[in-house]
Amino acid sequence: MWTDAIDLRDFYASALGGVARRMIARRVRQMWPDVAGHSVLGLGYATPFLDPFRGEADSVLAVMPAAQGVIPWPADGASQTALVDENSLPFADRSIDRALLVHALECSEHVRPMMREIWRVLSDSGRMIAVVPNLHGLWAQSERTPFGHGRPYSTHQLSRGLRHVMFTPLKASAALFVPPSRSRVLLSSAVVWEEVGERWFKTFAGVVVFEATKQIYGGQPTFEGAVRQPYVAVALR
């Protein structure tokens, strides 16, 4: 079940959500240090992590599933968000270079069709990052954050699942080692928790940050079921 966009907005506006945004954004940026000349697509609720790519990428767009709802983004300038059917994205084949999925895989009730759409719109050299709750982490056990909703994954489960939909795993990282607490003392020491956790306790991270590339050999995936009509991608004003 998709988490409502308003609840996600409010979470990232909180102190705990701010820590989550910074810790996850560090990992995403490490994987994609330079997106110059690329088109970047965020699916789910990826807007808290897209700002660093604005002004660098050729284009940045955030699409949010109809069941989740949509929040205008960015705060300045014309909106770059759109409401879509995640199983029928309104983009041409091979038109996207980078896709960032946040609050998407764990929420979707139709993961395979959604991932096939991501595969379709990615360029042949396209890459995808999925940020998902870690099955073994504390954040997946706490309903006070959005990462406590939906289906969590282990790194092994995510790797295997992506291979089944024709993605080649590249790199797995982890973030959110600080407990999901509103304690100011804990939150102020989040960077220390990240450094210690990354070195010694990767299994217990709050989220898995997984990069994969589009697999273009071995045939194309079979698209099952009826073709859905996409929502019109209209920029909000």
C-alpha positions as a Markdown table, in Angstrom:
| # | Residue | x | y | z |
|---|---|---|---|---|
| 1 | Met | 0.0 | 0.0 | 0.0 |
| 2 | Trp | 1.3 | 3.4 | -1.0 |
| 3 | Thr | 2.0 | 5.9 | 1.8 |
| 4 | Asp | 0.2 | 9.2 | 1.3 |
| 5 | Ala | 2.3 | 12.0 | -0.1 |
| 6 | Ile | 1.3 | 14.4 | 2.6 |
| 7 | Asp | 2.5 | 12.0 | 5.3 |
| 8 | Leu | 5.8 | 11.6 | 3.5 |
| 9 | Arg | 6.1 | 15.4 | 3.2 |
| 10 | Asp | 5.5 | 15.8 | 6.9 |
| 11 | Phe | 8.0 | 13.1 | 7.8 |
| 12 | Tyr | 10.8 | 14.7 | 5.8 |
| 13 | Ala | 10.0 | 18.1 | 7.4 |
| 14 | Ser | 10.6 | 16.6 | 10.9 |
| 15 | Ala | 13.9 | 16.4 | 12.6 |
| 16 | Leu | 14.0 | 12.6 | 12.2 |
| 17 | Gly | 13.1 | 12.9 | 8.5 |
| 18 | Gly | 15.8 | 15.5 | 8.0 |
| 19 | Val | 18.4 | 13.1 | 9.3 |
| 20 | Ala | 17.0 | 10.3 | 7.1 |
| 21 | Arg | 17.2 | 12.6 | 4.1 |
| 22 | Arg | 20.8 | 13.6 | 4.7 |
| 23 | Met | 22.1 | 10.1 | 5.4 |
| 24 | Ile | 20.4 | 8.6 | 2.4 |
| 25 | Ala | 21.3 | 11.5 | 0.1 |
| 26 | Arg | 25.0 | 10.9 | 0.9 |
| 27 | Arg | 24.8 | 7.3 | -0.3 |
| 28 | Val | 22.9 | 8.3 | -3.5 |
| 29 | Arg | 25.4 | 11.0 | -4.3 |
| 30 | Gln | 28.3 | 8.6 | -3.8 |
| 31 | Met | 26.8 | 6.3 | -6.4 |
| 32 | Trp | 26.0 | 9.1 | -8.8 |
| 33 | Pro | 28.7 | 11.8 | -8.3 |
| 34 | Asp | 28.1 | 13.3 | -11.7 |
| 35 | Val | 24.8 | 13.3 | -13.7 |
| 36 | Ala | 25.8 | 16.0 | -16.2 |
| 37 | Gly | 24.3 | 15.4 | -19.6 |
| 38 | His | 21.8 | 12.9 | -18.2 |
| 39 | Ser | 18.0 | 12.8 | -17.6 |
| 40 | Val | 17.0 | 11.9 | -14.0 |
| 41 | Leu | 13.7 | 10.5 | -13.0 |
| 42 | Gly | 12.4 | 10.0 | -9.5 |
| 43 | Leu | 9.6 | 7.5 | -8.8 |
| 44 | Gly | 7.7 | 7.2 | -5.6 |
| 45 | Tyr | 8.6 | 10.0 | -3.2 |
| 46 | Ala | 12.1 | 10.8 | -4.4 |
| 47 | Thr | 11.9 | 14.6 | -4.3 |
| 48 | Pro | 13.9 | 15.0 | -1.0 |
| 49 | Phe | 16.9 | 13.5 | -2.9 |
| 50 | Leu | 16.6 | 15.2 | -6.3 |
| 51 | Asp | 17.7 | 18.7 | -5.4 |
| 52 | Pro | 21.5 | 18.0 | -5.8 |
| 53 | Phe | 20.9 | 17.0 | -9.4 |
| 54 | Arg | 19.0 | 20.2 | -10.4 |
| 55 | Gly | 21.3 | 22.5 | -12.4 |
| 56 | Glu | 23.6 | 19.5 | -13.2 |
| 57 | Ala | 21.4 | 17.0 | -15.1 |
| 58 | Asp | 19.8 | 17.9 | -18.4 |
| 59 | Ser | 16.4 | 17.3 | -16.9 |
| 60 | Val | 15.0 | 16.2 | -13.5 |
| 61 | Leu | 11.4 | 15.0 | -13.1 |
| 62 | Ala | 9.6 | 13.4 | -10.2 |
| 63 | Val | 6.6 | 11.2 | -10.8 |
| 64 | Met | 4.3 | 10.0 | -8.0 |
| 65 | Pro | 1.8 | 7.1 | -8.3 |
| 66 | Ala | -1.8 | 8.0 | -8.3 |
| 67 | Ala | -2.5 | 6.0 | -5.1 |
| 68 | Gln | 0.2 | 8.0 | -3.3 |
| 69 | Gly | -0.8 | 11.4 | -4.5 |
| 70 | Val | 1.4 | 14.2 | -5.6 |
| 71 | Ile | 3.2 | 17.2 | -4.0 |
| 72 | Pro | 4.5 | 20.1 | -6.1 |
| 73 | Trp | 8.3 | 20.3 | -6.3 |
| 74 | Pro | 10.5 | 22.2 | -6.2 |
| 75 | Ala | 9.5 | 25.0 | -3.9 |
| 76 | Asp | 11.0 | 27.6 | -6.3 |
| 77 | Gly | 10.1 | 27.8 | -10.0 |
| 78 | Ala | 7.8 | 25.7 | -12.1 |
| 79 | Ser | 6.7 | 22.3 | -10.7 |
| 80 | Gln | 8.6 | 19.3 | -12.0 |
| 81 | Thr | 6.2 | 16.7 | -10.5 |
| 82 | Ala | 3.5 | 14.7 | -12.2 |
| 83 | Leu | 0.9 | 12.1 | -11.2 |
| 84 | Val | 1.2 | 8.8 | -13.1 |
| 85 | Asp | 0.2 | 5.2 | -13.3 |
| 86 | Glu | 3.5 | 3.5 | -12.2 |
| 87 | Asn | 2.7 | 0.5 | -14.4 |
| 88 | Ser | 2.3 | 2.6 | -17.5 |
| 89 | Leu | 4.8 | 5.5 | -17.4 |
| 90 | Pro | 4.2 | 8.3 | -19.9 |
| 91 | Phe | 7.7 | 8.3 | -21.3 |
| 92 | Ala | 9.2 | 7.1 | -24.5 |
| 93 | Asp | 11.3 | 3.9 | -24.7 |
| 94 | Arg | 15.0 | 4.5 | -23.7 |
| 95 | Ser | 14.3 | 8.2 | -22.8 |
| 96 | Ile | 15.7 | 8.2 | -19.2 |
| 97 | Asp | 19.3 | 7.9 | -18.1 |
| 98 | Arg | 18.9 | 7.6 | -14.4 |
| 99 | Ala | 16.0 | 6.4 | -12.3 |
| 100 | Leu | 15.8 | 6.9 | -8.5 |
| 101 | Leu | 13.1 | 4.8 | -6.6 |
| 102 | Val | 12.3 | 5.9 | -3.1 |
| 103 | His | 9.2 | 4.7 | -1.2 |
| 104 | Ala | 8.3 | 2.7 | -4.3 |
| 105 | Leu | 9.4 | -0.9 | -4.3 |
| 106 | Glu | 8.2 | -1.6 | -0.8 |
| 107 | Cys | 4.8 | 0.1 | -1.4 |
| 108 | Ser | 3.8 | -1.2 | -4.8 |
| 109 | Glu | 1.4 | -4.2 | -5.0 |
| 110 | His | 2.5 | -4.7 | -8.6 |
| 111 | Val | 6.3 | -4.7 | -8.4 |
| 112 | Arg | 7.0 | -6.6 | -11.6 |
| 113 | Pro | 5.0 | -4.4 | -14.0 |
| 114 | Met | 6.4 | -1.3 | -12.4 |
| 115 | Met | 10.0 | -2.5 | -12.8 |
| 116 | Arg | 9.3 | -3.5 | -16.4 |
| 117 | Glu | 8.2 | 0.0 | -17.0 |
| 118 | Ile | 11.4 | 1.3 | -15.5 |
| 119 | Trp | 13.4 | -1.1 | -17.7 |
| 120 | Arg | 11.5 | 0.1 | -20.8 |
| 121 | Val | 12.1 | 3.8 | -20.3 |
| 122 | Leu | 15.8 | 3.5 | -19.3 |
| 123 | Ser | 18.4 | 4.0 | -21.9 |
| 124 | Asp | 20.6 | 1.1 | -22.8 |
| 125 | Ser | 23.3 | 2.4 | -20.5 |
| 126 | Gly | 20.7 | 3.6 | -17.9 |
| 127 | Arg | 21.1 | 3.0 | -14.2 |
| 128 | Met | 18.6 | 2.7 | -11.4 |
| 129 | Ile | 19.0 | 3.2 | -7.6 |
| 130 | Ala | 16.4 | 1.7 | -5.3 |
| 131 | Val | 16.2 | 2.8 | -1.7 |
| 132 | Val | 14.2 | 0.3 | 0.3 |
| 133 | Pro | 13.7 | -0.6 | 4.0 |
| 134 | Asn | 16.2 | -3.2 | 5.2 |
| 135 | Leu | 14.5 | -6.4 | 6.4 |
| 136 | His | 17.0 | -6.7 | 9.3 |
| 137 | Gly | 17.0 | -3.0 | 10.3 |
| 138 | Leu | 15.2 | -1.2 | 13.2 |
| 139 | Trp | 13.6 | 1.3 | 10.8 |
| 140 | Ala | 11.5 | -1.5 | 9.2 |
| 141 | Gln | 10.1 | -2.4 | 12.6 |
| 142 | Ser | 9.0 | 1.1 | 13.5 |
| 143 | Glu | 5.7 | 2.5 | 12.2 |
| 144 | Arg | 6.7 | 6.0 | 13.2 |
| 145 | Thr | 8.5 | 6.4 | 9.9 |
| 146 | Pro | 7.5 | 5.6 | 6.3 |
| 147 | Phe | 10.2 | 2.9 | 6.2 |
| 148 | Gly | 8.1 | 0.9 | 8.7 |
| 149 | His | 5.3 | 0.4 | 6.1 |
| 150 | Gly | 5.3 | -1.9 | 3.1 |
| 151 | Arg | 7.5 | -4.8 | 2.4 |
| 152 | Pro | 11.2 | -4.6 | 3.5 |
| 153 | Tyr | 14.0 | -6.4 | 1.6 |
| 154 | Ser | 17.3 | -7.9 | 2.4 |
| 155 | Thr | 20.2 | -7.1 | 0.0 |
| 156 | His | 20.0 | -10.7 | -1.3 |
| 157 | Gln | 16.3 | -10.5 | -1.9 |
| 158 | Leu | 16.6 | -7.2 | -3.8 |
| 159 | Ser | 19.5 | -8.5 | -5.9 |
| 160 | Arg | 17.6 | -11.6 | -6.9 |
| 161 | Gly | 14.4 | -9.8 | -7.6 |
| 162 | Leu | 16.1 | -7.2 | -9.8 |
| 163 | Arg | 17.8 | -9.9 | -11.8 |
| 164 | His | 14.4 | -11.5 | -12.5 |
| 165 | Val | 13.2 | -8.3 | -14.2 |
| 166 | Met | 16.4 | -7.9 | -16.3 |
| 167 | Phe | 18.5 | -5.6 | -14.2 |
| 168 | Thr | 22.1 | -6.3 | -13.4 |
| 169 | Pro | 23.2 | -5.5 | -9.8 |
| 170 | Leu | 26.1 | -3.2 | -9.6 |
| 171 | Lys | 26.6 | -2.0 | -6.0 |
| 172 | Ala | 24.8 | -2.2 | -2.6 |
| 173 | Ser | 25.2 | 0.3 | 0.1 |
| 174 | Ala | 23.4 | 1.0 | 3.4 |
| 175 | Ala | 22.2 | 4.0 | 5.4 |
| 176 | Leu | 20.3 | 4.9 | 8.6 |
| 177 | Phe | 22.2 | 3.2 | 11.3 |
| 178 | Val | 21.0 | 5.7 | 13.9 |
| 179 | Pro | 17.8 | 4.3 | 15.7 |
| 180 | Pro | 14.5 | 5.8 | 14.5 |
| 181 | Ser | 14.2 | 7.9 | 17.6 |
| 182 | Arg | 13.2 | 11.5 | 18.1 |
| 183 | Ser | 15.8 | 11.9 | 20.8 |
| 184 | Arg | 17.9 | 15.0 | 20.0 |
| 185 | Val | 21.0 | 13.4 | 21.5 |
| 186 | Leu | 20.7 | 10.4 | 19.1 |
| 187 | Leu | 19.9 | 12.5 | 16.1 |
| 188 | Ser | 22.8 | 14.9 | 16.7 |
| 189 | Ser | 25.2 | 11.9 | 16.6 |
| 190 | Ala | 23.7 | 10.4 | 13.4 |
| 191 | Val | 27.0 | 10.9 | 11.5 |
| 192 | Val | 28.9 | 8.9 | 14.1 |
| 193 | Trp | 26.3 | 6.1 | 13.9 |
| 194 | Glu | 26.7 | 6.1 | 10.1 |
| 195 | Glu | 30.5 | 5.8 | 10.3 |
| 196 | Val | 30.4 | 3.0 | 12.9 |
| 197 | Gly | 27.5 | 1.1 | 11.2 |
| 198 | Glu | 29.1 | 1.3 | 7.8 |
| 199 | Arg | 32.2 | -0.3 | 9.1 |
| 200 | Trp | 30.8 | -2.9 | 11.5 |
| 201 | Phe | 27.1 | -3.3 | 11.3 |
| 202 | Lys | 25.9 | -3.1 | 7.6 |
| 203 | Thr | 23.4 | -5.9 | 8.2 |
| 204 | Phe | 21.4 | -3.7 | 10.5 |
| 205 | Ala | 21.1 | -0.5 | 8.5 |
| 206 | Gly | 17.7 | 1.1 | 8.2 |
| 207 | Val | 17.7 | 1.1 | 4.4 |
| 208 | Val | 19.4 | -0.7 | 1.6 |
| 209 | Val | 20.6 | 1.6 | -1.3 |
| 210 | Phe | 21.0 | -0.6 | -4.3 |
| 211 | Glu | 22.3 | 0.4 | -7.8 |
| 212 | Ala | 21.6 | -1.7 | -10.9 |
| 213 | Thr | 21.9 | -1.3 | -14.6 |
| 214 | Lys | 19.6 | -2.2 | -17.4 |
| 215 | Gln | 20.3 | -5.7 | -18.8 |
| 216 | Ile | 20.1 | -5.6 | -22.6 |
| 217 | Tyr | 21.1 | -9.1 | -23.5 |
| 218 | Gly | 19.3 | -12.4 | -23.2 |
| 219 | Gly | 16.1 | -11.2 | -24.8 |
| 220 | Gln | 13.5 | -8.7 | -23.7 |
| 221 | Pro | 11.1 | -9.2 | -20.8 |
| 222 | Thr | 7.6 | -10.3 | -21.6 |
| 223 | Phe | 5.0 | -7.7 | -20.7 |
| 224 | Glu | 2.0 | -9.4 | -19.4 |
| 225 | Gly | -1.6 | -8.2 | -19.0 |
| 226 | Ala | -3.4 | -5.4 | -20.7 |
| 227 | Val | -1.7 | -2.1 | -21.5 |
| 228 | Arg | -2.9 | 0.7 | -19.3 |
| 229 | Gln | -3.5 | 4.2 | -20.4 |
| 230 | Pro | -1.1 | 6.6 | -18.7 |
| 231 | Tyr | -2.0 | 9.6 | -16.8 |
| 232 | Val | -1.2 | 12.9 | -18.6 |
| 233 | Ala | 2.0 | 14.2 | -17.2 |
| 234 | Val | 1.0 | 17.8 | -16.5 |
| 235 | Ala | 3.3 | 20.1 | -14.5 |
| 236 | Leu | 1.5 | 21.5 | -11.4 |
| 237 | Arg | 1.4 | 25.3 | -11.0 |
